[in-house]
Amino acid sequence: MTEMKSVAPVLRVRDLHTTFDTDDGPVSAVRGVDFDIAHGEVLALVGESGSGKSVTATSILNMVRAPGRVESGSVEFDGTDFLSLSDAEQREIRGQGIGMIFQDPIGSLNPLMKVRDQLVETIRAHGSIGRREAERRSIQLLADVGIPDPEARMADYPLAFSGGMSQRVMIAMALANRPKLIIADEPTTALDVTIQAQILELLIELGRAQGTAVLLITHNLGVVARACNRVAVMYAGKIVETGPVGEVFAAPQHPYTRDLLSATPSLERSKGLPLVAIDGRPPLLSKPPKGCAYADRDPRAFDRCWVEDPALVGGDRRRACWLPLTDGTVPPRDAAPEQVAESRNAAGGVVLDIEDVRRTYPVGPKTLFGRQKQTLHAVDGVSFAVRRGETVGLIGESGCGKSTLGRLILGIEEPVEGDIRFEGRSILGMRGAQRRAYNQQVQLVFQNPMGALNPRMTVGQSIAEALRNGVLDAEQRAARVVELLSLVGMDAAAAERYPHEFSGGQRQRVVIARALAVDPTLIVLDEAVAALDVSLQAQVINLLRRLQEQIGLAYVFIGHDLATVRYISDRILVMYLGEIVEEGDAASLTASPLHPYTASLVSAVPEPDPDSAKSVERIILRGEVPTPIDPPQACRFHTRCPIGPRYREDRGICATEKPVLEDVGDGRRVACHFPGELVSAGRTADAADLGPVRETGSRYRNA
């Protein structure tokens, strides 16, 4: 954790108000925000989408676009009243004193300019420095953020970089002029958990080494527990609680903070308890409530909460609540006896059987005779089964083949080798009535519910459309729509509304209702909750588990968030470069991973518990995932493996002999020559290459 080097704040924000003019009237997006950030400190700004986090960041920089405007308040940067400066003076500070890291690095970098030119331009724009010296500094910056062979990569365009490497370039640009403050807006949201761990370590090290202060905007409470000193929780444009991360997370004083923590999946959380979804929706800020904005969603609210808005009070720990959670009389919501989930149905017979499936794609230029020179190996020899009433999770980094495998299951694509059998019958070559019957039995839920719904059709029309190929008449279809909406926890009136009138979680419920319309046996969920806030994510996950209990559905749950996949899954398959490297019961696989790649994924999961985040040692994988066009021979993970030949001279077998996915008992399968060897993460590797690891404890045990 970053150590604070000075009590004097580098940034002081007081009574900040930002308003947007809309057709429905002015919207108060930021309403009286106060906070300080000291030199070398990492402050997290957390809350649901729409809480005002990103608008606060752009308001601090005075970069709010029309029809928005900073209405009042003060922003003091390094002793200077920033908002009172001229545009030119503000631009100078934004380029030199304050660095910005955006959520989407690919969209933030100019695709038509080489990385060299973008870095050099950033450096020279805020100082009298020659191009040669700027290039030298640019190379050093790329090296500082961990980009291999930085001098050669300077000549590349942004599209030649992966998401994680692109984000490193953005960090290098933010650091180009040695700023005193970095504002990072969701810098790890779209990244795999292993890349996320690298970026977090990098930000922590920068603060430690250079005294750089960081304002980290995120909705991931695990990231906050791992990387931040203090946290400010925002709701409806206001900060409702703030204080040291350890104290706030251990004993939240505002009910909204408690509810966010209760809704967050964790590797330590019991799978027998449902996640706590926050009831209701945030208020419309075009008509802010007179009293506490959270009163409508807090079952403890009393008369004063509805008529008087509480101020943010206290010392180092501050909260805005008339009835703070300090007397111990309010138990954690996930511990309420009536909320304990019923036991899961025992899995039934095999629904889906995948046997040695391979999917390749021709890529690159062709030979003189029209043959493809290269082949991309997306899925390479995958075998597993899914039983009725069971959830099988697929986890792995981007490009490992998860989504391709999902398309093969759905019949959108066909494998070049192997077989896929549904209830004993091969789906390969199915046509006509057989294909239509299969398409009814196997449904898909996408990551983006808005993209899956026709914005010009009401919710009822979208669901009814899925019933048109059946035998129901119009009246029966209307009744079935109401029945399906009720099944996913929505009332009949929702059928007359359009998708844009619902929250993200409600839209995903509609997509699930439409998938259920044809009475499927299996649903493939491809990152179905990845884009949702933790409270909406909790709603959808609890719904999926309840439907499985009631109907006996089978799920294939594809995701990159291991904590979420563990929570919903009975079994987990870990994929790397198109292959399954480990399979096992969700709880045992995450508690004692046998494959070093699984261990690295588990160690990289940011837990929403500061004590756990401090005690768990981490494996920071170095290097990029090899290309599936030319994957490493033998064990595909050996080029990055912390116990492989890169670090151990006696491990040559990993580079010469392919490990077989073998049954090791208790339903566990693993493809590794040295399974279960990571007793202490990172201690078997060269610390200089592996990066910083914690020495205070370990999640790993001998197999």
C-alpha positions, 0 to 999 in steps of 0.5 A: 500500500502506498505510503503518504509522504506529506499531510499537505494535500496536492488536491483540495476539492470543496463544495463542487457542484456540476449541472447538466441542462436537459429537456427534463430540466437541470440535472445536478450530477455532482452535488457538493463534493468535498475531499483532499488527496495528499502527496503519494496517496491513492484515493478511490472514488466508488459507486454505481454507474450514474453516481457522479464519479466520472463527472467529478473527475472531469469537473476537477479538470474543468473539462465538462462538455456542454450542456454540462457546466461546473456551477460552483465550488473550488478545486485547489491544485498544489496550492493554486485555485485551478478553476480561476485560471485562464484556459491556457493556464489550465491546459498547462497544469492538465498536461504537466501537473495532472495526468489522466488515464482513461478507461478505454486505452485503444480509443484514447490513443491516436490509431494513425500516430506511432507511439513514439510520436504521441509520447514525444508530442506529449513531452514537448508540448509542456516544456522546451526540450529537443526531440532527441531528448524527448525520444530518450525519455519516451523510451525510458517511460515505456521501460518504466511501465514494463513494456518489453523492448521499449525502443523497438515498440516505439515504432509501433502503432497503438493497434499493435498493442494488447489492451494491457500494453495499451493501458501501459502506454496511457500510463506512460503518457500520463507520467510523461511530465512527472505529474503530482497527480494522476486521475485514473478513470476505471483504468482496469475495468476492461482488462483480464484479471492478470493484466489488471494485477500488473496495472495495479502493481504499477500504479502502487509502485509509482506512488511509492517511488515518485510520491505521485498522488492517484485519484482512482475511479472504479466500481470494483471494491476488490481493486480498492482494497488492494490498491488504495489508502482511502475511499470515498463512496459516492451516491446520487452525486454526493459523497456519503462515506469516506475514510481509510479503506481498512476501516470503511470496509471492516465497519461501514457506517453508511448503509449504501457502503454496506450494501455495495460490499454485500453485493460483491462476489468474493473467493472467500464468500460462502456459495450458500448465501445469495449476493445482496442486490440493492432494491430500487433504483437511484433517484432522478437527479433532475428532481433530487430528493429533499432528504437523504437520496438513499432513503428510498432503498434503505429499509431502516429509513425513518421520518427524518431521512425523508425530509432532511439531507444529512451532512457529511460529518466526522473526522478521518471517518466521515459519513452522511447518515442520520442512523449510522451503522455504529451500534452493531444492532444491524446485522450484515444483510447477507447473514439474515437467516431468511436469505440463506439460499436453498441447496442446489439441485443435484445435477442430472443426466448429461445434456451437452457432451463435447468431445475433442473439439477443435476450431481453427481459422485461416489467417494472413496472406496466401501462398502462390497456389492460394493456400493459407500460410497461417492458422489460428488455433482458437479451440484445440482439443477441448472435451467436457460435459454439462449435466442438467441443472449444472453450471459449468464456468469457463474462465481464462484471459482474452483470446483463450477461446472461451467465446469461440467455444460458446459459438460452437455450442450454439451451432453458430460455427462448427468445429473442424474436428471433434463432436458436440452432442446434445442429449445424445445426438450430434448437432453437427450437420443439423438442418431444418426442423432439427436445427430449429428444435436445437436452437430452441433448446439452447439459448444465448444471453449476451454481455450487452442487453441493450444490443440484444433488444430492439429499441423500437419494440416494447419489452412485451413485443421482444419477448412475444417475438420469440413465441411466434414460431410456436402454437400459441395465439396472440392472447396466449402469447400475451399471457405467456409474456406476463408469466415470463416477466413474473418469473424474472421478477418484473411486473406485467406493466413492464411489457408496455415499456421500451428497453431504454426505460429500464436499468441495465440489470432490468434489461438483462432480466428481459433478455433472460425472460426472452431466452426462457420463452421457448423452454430451453434446457441449456443457456450459454451466458457470455460475459452476461454480468460483466458490464453491470454494477455490483448491485445489478450483477447481484440481481442477475446472478441471484435470478439465474440461481433461482431459475436453476432451482425452479426449472433445472436449467443448465448453464455454461457461464463464460467470464473473466471475473473468477470470483463471480464465476466461482460464485455461480458455478458448480464446476470451472474449466480453466482455458489457456490458448485454446486448451483446458488446463484445469477442471474441478469443483468451483470451491476446491479449484479456487481454494487449492489450484493445481495448475500454475496458470490457475494459481496466477488467476486466483492470486490476481483476484482483487478481494473486497477485504483489505486484510485478505488483500494484504495477506495473499501473495500474488503471482504477477505474470510477465509477458504477453499471452503468446499468439494462437497463430504460433502457440508454444510447443509442448506446454503452452504456458511454459513461456510465462510459467513461474515454476517453468523452464524460464525460472528453473533449469531442471524444467526442460520437460515443460518445453519439450513434452506436452502435459496430458489433461489427467484425472487426479481424483475428486473430479479434478483434472489438470494438464501440468507436469508439476501440479500443485507445486505453488505452496507460496506464490512467487517464491519459486521464481526470480523476484526481479522478473516476477515483480513484487509479491507479498511475503505475509501469507499465502492462499496456496497449499500442497495438492 
